[in-house]
Amino acid sequence: MTTNPYIGSSLDDLLEEDGILDELEAIALKRVLAWQVSQAMQEKGLTKTEMAQQMHTSRASLDRFLDQENTSVTLNTMVNAAKAVGKRLRIELVADDDSNPTLSRLEETQKTRGVALIR
């Protein structure tokens, strides 16, 4: 009887083995950030045009920022987006160990972890 070497391993282990864990984490973080900014825009009643003006950028640039799949966003753009909705951006480095949330729990725990969190 052969045993499955993947039984008991985590999704993170599989994704890391496939070499896509970092990319998927970046996409997940960007989705959370774009969602938070969109929610803050709705709460403040800001249109995309008004938001872009407050960020001192173009509407096309704002659309790229709000595109949840586009992870190529500068830190300056993230800070400007947060400031435009009356928030600030907080990013922190955390230990690379088992205590970090997995992708499946990232959105659930993003409010308390402080990773790319707008508060």
C-alpha positions in Angstrom: 0.0 0.0 0.0 1.4 3.4 -1.0 1.0 6.4 1.3 0.2 9.8 0.0 3.1 12.2 0.9 0.7 15.2 0.8 -1.7 13.9 3.5 -1.2 16.2 6.5 0.5 19.0 4.5 -1.0 22.4 4.3 -2.2 24.4 1.3 0.6 26.8 1.9 3.1 23.9 1.6 1.6 22.8 -1.7 1.5 26.4 -3.1 5.1 27.0 -2.0 6.2 23.7 -3.6 4.6 24.9 -6.9 6.4 28.2 -6.5 3.2 30.4 -6.5 2.6 31.1 -2.8 4.2 34.6 -2.9 2.3 35.6 -6.0 -1.0 34.4 -4.5 -0.4 36.2 -1.2 0.4 39.4 -3.1 -2.9 39.1 -5.1 -4.8 38.4 -1.9 -3.3 41.4 -0.1 -4.0 43.6 -3.1 -7.6 42.4 -3.2 -8.1 43.2 0.4 -6.6 46.7 0.0 -8.6 47.5 -3.1 -11.8 46.3 -1.4 -11.1 48.4 1.7 -10.5 51.5 -0.4 -13.6 50.9 -2.4 -15.6 50.5 0.8 -14.2 53.7 2.2 -15.0 55.5 -1.1 -18.6 54.4 -0.8 -18.8 55.4 2.8 -17.5 58.9 1.9 -19.7 59.1 -1.2 -16.6 59.6 -3.4 -16.8 59.0 -7.2 -13.7 57.6 -9.0 -13.1 61.0 -10.5 -13.2 62.8 -7.1 -11.0 60.1 -5.6 -8.5 60.4 -8.4 -8.4 64.2 -7.9 -7.8 63.8 -4.2 -5.0 61.4 -4.9 -3.5 63.8 -7.5 -3.6 61.1 -10.1 -5.5 60.1 -13.2 -8.8 58.1 -13.2 -6.9 55.4 -15.2 -4.3 55.2 -12.5 -7.1 54.8 -9.9 -8.7 52.1 -12.0 -5.4 50.2 -12.0 -5.2 50.6 -8.2 -8.7 49.3 -7.7 -8.1 46.4 -10.1 -7.8 43.5 -7.7 -5.6 41.5 -10.0 -3.1 44.2 -10.6 -0.4 43.9 -8.0 1.9 46.5 -9.6 1.0 49.4 -7.3 3.6 51.7 -5.8 3.7 52.4 -2.1 3.1 56.1 -2.8 -0.2 55.2 -4.6 -1.3 53.1 -1.7 -0.5 55.9 0.8 -2.3 58.5 -1.4 -5.4 56.3 -1.7 -5.5 55.8 2.1 -5.1 59.5 2.7 -7.8 60.4 0.2 -10.4 58.4 2.2 -9.2 59.8 5.5 -7.2 56.7 6.5 -3.5 55.8 6.8 -1.7 52.7 5.5 0.1 50.4 7.8 2.4 47.7 6.5 4.5 45.4 8.8 6.9 42.6 8.4 6.0 39.5 10.2 8.0 36.3 11.0 7.9 33.7 8.3 6.6 30.9 10.4 3.5 28.9 11.0 1.8 31.7 13.0 1.1 33.6 9.8 -2.4 33.3 8.4 -2.8 31.0 5.4 -4.4 32.3 2.2 -7.7 30.7 3.1 -7.8 32.7 6.3 -6.2 36.0 5.0 -9.3 38.0 4.5 -10.8 36.7 7.7 -7.8 37.8 9.8 -6.6 40.8 7.8 -8.2 43.2 10.3 -6.1 42.1 13.2 -2.8 41.2 11.4 -2.0 44.7 10.2 -0.7 43.4 6.8 -1.6 46.0 4.2 -4.3 47.1 6.5 -6.0 50.5 6.1 -7.3 51.8 9.4 
